[in-house]
Amino acid sequence: MPGMTGIELQAELEAAGNRVPIIFITAFPEERIRRRAMAAGAICFLSKPFEGSEMIECINRALRKDG
């Protein structure tokens, strides 16, 4: 994502009062980034490659949280 990291986008959305559920997807998983994203309210943190069932579970979590 050019110009901004996912963590930066998450922080900007939060600062703007937007509490949209966030699912992080990365090819470069770092434990410190995962902890930071989850602590800030991310629904999931998926590392590529992942199973489709993992994404479905994340979407289900996001829908439950939003509803």
Secondary structure, DSSP 8 states (H G I E B T S, - for coil): -TTS-HHHHHHHHHHTT-----EEEESS--HHHHHHHHHTT-SEEEESS--HHHHHHHHHHHHHHH-
